[in-house]
Structures are given as C-alpha cells and as structure tokens.
Amino acid sequence: MPTPPAAPQRPRLGAVLPVRVWDLPTRVFHWLLAASVFGALATAWAGGNAMVWHMRLGLLILALLVFRGLWGVVGGRWSRFASFIYGPGTVMRYLRGQARPDEHLEVGHNPIGSLSVFAVLGVLAVQVATGLVADDEIATTGPLNHLVTTAQGLSATHWHHGFGQWLIVGLVGVHVAAIAFYRWVKSKDLVRPMLLGDKPLPPGTPASRDTVATRALALGLAGACAMLAVWLYRQGG
C-alpha cells in the first residue's frame, strides 16, 4: 500500500521563523545614507578641496531623503510610514510593557525607534535645505543661494555650519548607542536584519513584499530622485 502523505507539522509553541522585514531598497537606502552622512561630516571638517565632495554628498543625501519619502508610501509593509506612526496611547502601552500581540510593535520600528527615525530624517532634511541656500563667503555657495536674500543665506549658513551639524552628530551617537544597548542589554541584533533583511519572528508575522517588481519600482524611483538632485545642482550655474 502507498504510504499516506505526512501531515504538515505545525510550528511548536514559541518557535520563530525568518520573516522578511526590511526589503532590499530599504536596506540599500539605510547603508547609503549612513555612508553619505559620515562622508559629508568628514569632508565638511576637512574643508578646502574636500568641499566639492561635501556638496556632492549633500545632493546624494537629498536624493536619498526624497526616495525614502516615496518609499515610505509604496515600499514594503514595515518600511511604510503607516507601519510606524504611533498614537500617544500606543506609545504609552509600549512603555508600560502592555503592547498587544497583534500590534507587532517589535517587528519593524518600535514606538521609540520610530521617533529616532523621524528625527534623523527631519534634521537631515533641514540640513540639506540650508546647504542648498548657504554661502560661506569663501568658495562654497549652495546652488539655490540666488533664490534667497543675503541675510537669509547667511542665517542658513550659520545653522548649517553650527547647531545643525552638531545635532546630526548627536543623533548619530544616540542611534549607535541604541544599537549597542539592544545588542548587549536586550540581546537583540538590529544590524543583521538591516544587512540581510530577515528577522526571527513568530509564525504568522506579516512579511514585507520584496520582489523583482518592487525592486524595479524602487530603482525607477531612485533614478528620478537622482535626476532631481542633478537638476538642483545645475541651478547654481
């Protein structure tokens, strides 16, 4: 007699499975942004001829931020802003350790991590905007400086070279400290999922879509964002 097919095994209680959380476009964005920010800071501090690369990296950061804004609407489930915009009630439940299992607050960005993400994106957006209209009165002028008054350009330059720069350094420091805290205190590796895309999670956890089609869409959006950055650069004449 033929052997009957084995019944599918149910995951045992407490089991975890790899779940795609961070799609490839999100991961590429993350590491490109990190490298660009470090490069922009380094070239700003070096000054001189390095300022040419500082401007280029600033425009790359602009393109990346625009891409992230678009991807936050059409990207994978856990990359969409809708998945990590939390109301005050949800934040308070999370802080009290009373989050509901169906909320999946630890899959993507948790309520505290989401605040860090929006802070970084917002501060970088302001830094890029001020850089576009800045004028150091030596050799470097933003491509849109001609659209503002002299006083406005100097005010933007003061922010860009001063508080804005150190605010970014502070946020980067907080980000690195949070990664270390989760790794060594909570025994959660936040770096590996951002490298490989998957997290070990309970069965049934919703996954992010990460297909050839979504990656092609991301590539098209990235190309459009790059064209925008080039166009802005050319506005400086």
Residue pairs with C-beta under 8 A, 6 or more apart in sequence:
11 17
11 203
15 202
15 203
16 200
16 201
16 202
16 203
17 200
17 201
17 202
17 203
18 198
18 199
18 200
18 201
19 107
19 198
19 199
19 200
19 201
19 205
19 206
19 207
20 76
20 197
20 198
20 207
20 208
20 210
21 78
21 107
21 108
21 193
21 197
21 198
21 199
21 201
21 207
21 208
22 30
22 76
22 78
22 79
22 193
22 194
22 197
22 208
23 75
23 76
23 79
23 197
23 208
23 209
23 210
23 214
23 215
23 218
24 197
24 210
24 215
24 218
25 71
25 75
25 76
25 79
25 214
25 215
25 218
25 222
26 71
26 75
26 76
26 79
27 194
27 195
27 197
29 64
29 67
29 68
29 71
30 194
31 194
32 60
32 64
33 61
33 64
33 65
33 68
33 124
36 57
36 60
36 61
36 64
37 61
37 124
37 168
37 172
39 53
39 57
40 54
40 57
40 58
40 61
41 165
41 168
41 169
42 50
43 50
43 51
43 53
43 54
43 57
44 50
44 51
44 54
44 161
44 165
51 139
51 140
54 140
55 131
55 140
55 233
58 128
58 131
58 132
59 229
59 230
59 232
59 233
60 229
61 124
61 128
62 128
62 132
62 228
62 229
62 232
63 222
63 225
63 226
63 228
63 229
64 225
65 121
65 124
65 125
65 128
66 225
66 228
67 218
67 221
67 222
67 225
68 121
70 221
70 225
71 79
71 218
71 221
72 79
72 80
72 81
73 80
73 81
74 80
74 217
74 221
75 208
75 214
75 218
76 208
76 209
76 210
76 214
77 83
77 108
77 206
77 207
77 208
77 209
78 84
78 107
78 108
78 109
78 208
79 108
79 208
83 108
83 109
84 108
84 109
84 110
84 111
84 113
84 114
84 117
85 114
86 94
86 105
86 111
86 114
90 99
90 103
90 105
90 111
91 111
91 112
93 99
93 100
94 105
94 110
94 111
94 112
95 111
99 105
99 106
104 205
104 206
105 111
107 199
107 201
107 205
107 206
109 117
113 178
116 171
116 174
116 175
116 178
119 171
120 171
120 175
123 164
123 167
123 168
123 171
124 168
126 159
126 164
127 160
127 164
127 165
127 168
129 156
130 156
130 157
130 159
130 160
130 164
131 142
131 156
131 160
132 142
132 143
132 144
132 145
132 232
133 142
133 144
133 145
133 147
133 148
133 152
133 153
133 156
134 140
134 141
134 142
134 145
134 153
134 156
134 157
134 160
134 161
135 141
135 142
135 145
135 150
135 153
135 154
135 157
136 157
136 161
137 154
137 157
141 236
142 153
142 156
142 236
143 232
143 233
143 234
143 235
143 236
144 232
144 235
144 236
145 153
145 236
146 236
148 156
178 190
179 190
179 191
182 188
182 189
182 190
183 189
183 190
183 191
193 199
197 210
